[in-house]
């Protein structure tokens, strides 16, 4: 729609409480999906309304360009950490296998993770994930159209009173766990409101992040 918001439509998830979810997050050399590269992928599985502690995916990825110093400080991922990491072409098949038979879940994935992953797949001649993907920003906007705030992770953590003190932020696995905890709170809310199916019959408006340059 604009630089401030976008619409999501056509998404349908039936019997959402019974679904298996793969919550994932990507860290990269920067925020422009056209020019930057993935340096870390993390993911967790949610089944039976629980994060499955034994089903965890995390890997650093060797990037064809160095990590800028500002991104090193922001993510805690340093160039030395990815020097001996596998390239995306090597590790991607393991990630695809991990996501099988799951609905993908992201936070701000429609704005960042999915466009970047699509670009990386195109660069490396890899097949893009074809599972349906639910962004918790869009799901929250669907559940609460009356709220027009930008749905930063911290906003959703506070709204749902999600525990986050034992989580490393801006780490792909840590942010996946946090996104998963928020999703579980949303599932509880939907159960309380007797919402069995998610269907974006009308376009759902989502506020975009307004990204400030890292210093």
N, C-alpha and C positions, 0 to 999 in steps of 0.2 A: 504493500500500500504506500509506504513512505519510509523515510529514515527513522521514524518514531515507532511505527507499528506494522504488523502484517496480519493476514488472515490465514486460518487453517480450516480446511473443509474436507469432507469426504471420509474422515476417519471413523471406523466402526470396530469396536471390540465387544463381542458378545460374551456374556458370563465372565465378566472381568475378574471376579474373585477366584475363579478356577484356573486362571491362566498361569503359565510359567513365564517369568520375565528374566531377561538378561539386561542388567543395568550397567552401562559402560560410560567411560569418560576418556578423553584424549587430551594430552598435553603436547604442545608444539613449539616450534622456534619463534612463533609470533601469531598474530591474530588475523592476518590476511590469508584466507584459504587458497588464494590463487598463487601465492609466492612462498608460503611457509611449508614446513615439513613436520611430520609426526615424530615425537621423541619418546612418547610413552603411551601405552594403552593399559587401562585397568578395567576389570569387569567382575560383577558378582551375579549369582543366580538367586532369584526369589521363587520359592515354591511353598505352597501350603501356608501362605502369609508369614513366611520367615526367610531371612537371608541365610542361605546355606553356607555355613562357615567352611565346609570342606570343598566347595565349588568356587574357586577364586582364580582369576586370571590377571597376571600383571607382568609386563615386560617393558624394558627400555628398548629403544629402537635407534639404530645408527642413522643419523641424518646426513644428507649430502651437503648441508651447510651448517656452520657452527651455530651454537646457541648464543644469542646476544647476552651480554652481562646482565641486563635488566631482567631477562627471562630466567636466567640462572638464579638470581636473587628471589624472584617471584615464586618459582616452582620448587626451588631446592634441587633441581636437576642440573648437573654441571657437565661440561663437555667431557670431562674425564669419566663420567658415569656412562656415557654412550659410546666411548671410543671403541670398546670391544663388544658392543651390543650387536645383535643380528640386524640386518636391514629389513625393511618392511616386507620385501618379497619372500624372505625366508620364514618369517614368523606369522604372516597373515593367515596362512591355511589353518594354523592352530587356533587363531582367534575366531575364524569362521566356524570351525568345528565346535568351539565353546558356545557360540550363539545359537546353535541349531535347536529347532523346535521351541523357540522362545520369541516372545514379543520384545523387541528392543526398547529400552527406556533410557532417556538422556535428560540432562538439564541444560537448556539452551542449545540442544543438539541441532535444532532446525536452523539456528543461526550460525553455528560454528562446526560442531563435530561432524555432522553429515556432509556439508559442503566440502570440508577438508578431506574427509575420507574418500569421497567421490573423486576429488581431484587427484589424490594420491593413487587411487586405483587406476584412473585414466593414465597417469604418468607411467605406472609400472605394469600396465596391461594385466591388471587383476580384476576379477569380477566383483562388482559392488554388492554388498549385502542386500538381499531382497526381502528380508523379513519386515513386517510392519514395525514402525517406530513411533513411540509415544513420548512426547516431550512433556515433562511435568509442568513446565510453564503453561503450555497450552491446556493441559488437563485442569490446572488450577483456574485458569481463565474460563474454562467451560463450566466448572463447578461454581465459580464466583464472578459472574459477569459484572457485578456491581463494583468490583475492586479494579481500579485503573492504575495501580502502582506498577513500577518496573519490578519484576519478580526475581530479584537477586536471590542467590542461595541463602544469604543471611535472613532475608525477609521470610522465606518459607520455613527456615529453621525456627525463627521466632514465632511465626504464626501457629505452627504445629507443636511447638515446644519439643523439638527434637534434640536429643543428647548429641553433643558434638565435641566435648572436651577431650575425648580420647582419639580424635581423628586428625590426621595430618592433612591440612588443606592444600589445594593446588597440586595435589598428588593424585594421579589417575585412579588408583585404587581407593584412596581415602575419599575422594569426591564421589566415586561410585557407591561406596557404602552410605554416605550421607544422602545421596539421591535415592538410594533404596529405602532408607529409613523414612524419608519424606513420602515416598510412594506408599509405604505401608500405612502411614497415617491417613493418606488420601483414601486408601482402600477401606480403612475403618470408617471414615466419614461417609463414603458411598454406601457402606453396609447400613449405617445408622439412618441414612436418607432413602434406603430401599432402592438404590440405583444399581441395577444388575448389569446394564449394558451401557457402553459409552458410544454415542453416535453424534458426530458433529453434523447434524442435519442442516443447520445454519452456520455460516462462517463464524469462527471464533476469533476474536481480535486479541492479539498478544502484543504487549509492549516490547520493543527491542531494547537490548542493552545499549547504553550510551557509554562507549568505551573511552577511558582516558588514557593517554599515552603513559607507558611506564618510564620512570626516570632511572 
